[in-house]
Amino acid sequence: MAETAKLLSIGTALPLYSIDQRDAARAAHTAFAARFGDFERLAKVFESSGIKRRYAVRPLDWYLEKLDWPTRNAAYIEGATELFIDAARKALSAANLDASQVDTVVTVSSTGIATPSLEARAAARLGFRDDIERVPVFGLGCAGGVSGLSIAARLAQSRPGQVVLMVAVETCTLAFRMDQLTKANIVATALFGDGAAACVLRAQQGGIAEVEISGQQMWPDTLDIMGWSVDPEGLGVIFDRAIPPFAEANVAEAVTKILARGGLTLSDIDRVACHPGGAKVVDALEQALSLGQGSLNHERDVLSDYGNMSAPTALFVLDRLVKSGLPRRTLLTALGPGFTASCVSLKAAA
């Protein structure tokens, strides 16, 4: 019987600049209060978001300048490349592997454009072989870390013994827009942070956990819930519908369907690990999945310490679960543009 893909390690990385939520709130007040009549009401999100600090690829004052798309994207290429290298090195070191042993690299990122893609820009510094296979993935947003793990696991299982590195890296803060006087933009300035997470997978014995099943569920007529708009200033966040009530109403059915395709039910899951998109989203997921209030403790801690980093955030939660002792079976979940639920079931190594 062929070996299933095993998760060997996780590595996480953060950029240099730490932003206290109180400082972010003051900066937002400076930028928006005099121009946006509804700002004071919307500014309450800085307190209700569940976030104490975030990390960014640029200092806070930089975001208050007039920035165009080329300037923002240049910051993405520089910042995301550094985060990619940092997270990859940590994951490879934890797996006792060298970059030259990586056969395939999956790069997940949706917060900028890089062609050549990030793994090519990082290749020489990391020491990838010149015959490494590159799989860049764009457009999955907050679901990207979970979906990227799924893609990497399938690639690892299809070629037993080969090493697959998956890196999810996002620089969400580069979407802060001083020119957009909208509720969605105010919410984004209160939620988004930057970061990266990397996983190493191989079909072999041992490892941290076996990747059992994975799947996605996309809802029709939901393209307007989450995404990017693009204009000369850069990427602009789209939040056209309230995500918490949608999650509360729809996630349980989607998760049940995904598990059923793998012969599992929610009763088989010891811990549901979720992407913490915001405090209200975490509350909604607990309610939807009947988890009990406060069950998603690591999710709230990650949100408090780092904000919503989009794709890497769920992997930061998984890293904390691993360090605290992974339960027998964990279901890693995330919601992203499409609108899509993505799930991966992990069975802890015996």
WOWOJO-V993177 format. One record per helix or strand. SS is the DSSP state (@ for helix, = for strand). FROM is the first residue (numbers start at 1). TO is the last residue. If there is no record, write none. Layout:
SS/FROM/TO
SS/FROM/TO
//
This chain:
=/5/13
=/17/20
@/21/32
@/39/42
@/45/48
=/53/56
@/60/64
@/69/94
@/99/101
=/102/108
@/118/126
=/133/137
@/141/158
=/163/171
@/172/175
@/183/191
=/192/192
=/194/203
=/209/218
=/227/231
=/234/238
@/243/261
@/266/268
=/271/274
@/279/288
@/297/306
=/308/308
@/310/325
=/329/336
=/340/348
//
